[in-house]
Amino acid sequence: MAKLSVRMEPIGSIKPHPGNPRRNHDVEGIARSINAFGFRQPLVIWDGDGHVLAGHGRLLAAKHLGLDTVPVHYVGADELTAAQAAAYRLADNRSAEGSQWDDALLLAELALLDAREREAAGFDAAYLEEVQRRLSPEPPDEFREYDEGIDVEHVCPKCGYAFSGNTVSRQRTGDGADPDQAEHG
């Protein structure tokens, strides 16, 4: 695998791909991240036509911030065909769509950050509260609590083992087998 080379280029020389179907980039959020952490992901440009393959949102954020130069990685036309370049551009935009947060792990990571760092990462206090609420939902106001001693009978359909609330009653199965020896399903 070739070494990834990155060089700084004047922002005015960068050409976004005119057919990029991705819209509504979070320019403010990306700009906030660039401001807080620096430009950590270069734009990817295909030498075949000189257009951006990956990083349209970062380019818009850099313009929004008034940056003069941006980091760029060039992919040669000898490395990707025009069709492969188009497929890569689409894959780069599509790849995060199916991702989901693991709320418990997300909260653990966010707990390591102060409020300013969480904001820079794009997680405001309202979002943090929403994640905490999802992890420990409050019962609705009209929800009535019941103790565990209520009489609700359950019977195993396989063996006839019956139990109710806190108490367990033992019944024989229809064939006379001991329910403790039967399989439970």
N, C-alpha and C positions, 0 to 999 in steps of 0.2 A: 504494500500500500504506500502510495506517495505521501511525503510529508506535507502537512497542511501549511501553505504559505499565506500570510496575510500582509497586506500593505495598506497604508493610509492613502486615500484618494480624495480629491476635491469633491465636495458634495454636488456641485453643479455638473460634474461629468457623469454622474450616475443616472442611468435611464431605467425608470420602472418599466416593467413589462406592460404594454398597452392592453393585453388581453387577460391580465390577472383577474380571475373571477372573485377573489376574496375582497369583501367590502367591510366597511365599518370597523376598521382597526381601532383598538383602544390606545389611541395616540397619547392621551394624557397619562395613562398607566405606564406605557412603555417609556415615555419621556421621564416620568418619575423614577422608574427603575434605572434608566441610563444616568440620571442625575445622582442617584444614591450610590450606585455600584459601578458606574463606568460602562463603557460599551464593551460587553463581554462576548457577544456573538457577532461575528462579521457578517456583512451582507455577502451573499453568494451571487456571482455574476457569471453568466455563460459567455465565453469568448465567441461562440458561434454568431450571436447577434448583439452582444454587449448589453443585454437587458438583465435585470435582477431576476434571479431564480428563486431566492429565498431571502426574506428580510424587508418586504415592502413596508410593513408596519414600523420597523426600526428606522427605515429611511424617512418615513413621514415624521416620526418622533424627532429624529436628528434635525430635520428642517424646522420643526416646531421650536426646538431648542436653539436654533440659530448656529448650529455647528458648521464649521468650515470644511472639515474633513471627516471621513468615516472609514472604519476598517473594512477591507474588502478581501474576499477570497475568490480568485478566478478559477473557473472550471473550464478546461480546454475543450474545444470542439472535437478534438481527438479522443477525449475521455467520454463524452456523451453525445449521442446523435440528437438531432432536433426533437425527435419523438421522446427520447429518454429525458431530455431537458424539460420538456412539457410535463412528462409524468412525474419527474422529481418536484417540479414547481407545485403540482397539484397535491402530491403526497405530503410535502412539507406543510401545506395549508390544512390538510385533512387529518394529519396524524394525531392531534390532540383532541379531536372531537369526541372520541369514544372513551376518553379518560374520565375517571371519577375520583373524588377525594376519599381517602380513608379518614373519616372525621376524627377518630381518636388519635391517629398519628399526626394529622394536621394540627390538632390542638397541642400536642406535645412539642411540635416544631415551633408553633407560634408562641408557646410559653417561654421559649428561649430568647425571644425578642422583646424589646421595649416597644412602647406605642409608636414611636417615630419609625422604628425599623419595620414594624408590621404595616404601617401606612405605606412606606416605601415599597414593600413587597405586594401592595395592593389589597391588604386585609384591614379594613377599618373596624371600629368597635362594634358597629351594627352587624357586620358579617361574623365577627367573633361570637357575639351573643346568639346569632342564628345557629351556628355550629354547636354551641353549648346546649341550646334548646333541643336540637335534634338528638344529641347524645343522652339527655335526661329529660324527656318530655314530661310536662306537667299534665295531670289528668284534666279533662274539661271541667268547668265549674259545676255542671250538673251531675258529675260522676259521684256516685255514692260508694263508700268503701264498705266492704263486708268482711266479717271475720272468717277465719278458715274453717269454722265449725258449721257452716251452713250445710244443709242436707241437699246435696246434689249427687245423684247416684250415677256412677259410670260402671259399665260392664264390658269386659274384654270380649269382643265378638268371637275370638278364637277359643278361649277356654272357660268363659263364664265368670272369671274372677271379678268380683264387684268391690267397689270402694266408693266412699262418699265423704267429701270434705276432709276433716281430720281423721275420720275413722275408716277402718277397712273392714268390710264384712267378707267372709269367705263363703263361697257357694261351690257346690260341686258342679262340674260340667254335666251336660246332658248325658254323657256316657259313663258318669260316675267317677271320672278321674279326679285326682287331687289337683286343684288349681296351682299349688306351689310347684308341682312337677310338670305342669303343662307349659308350652311355649306361649309367651305373651307377644302380641303384635302391635 
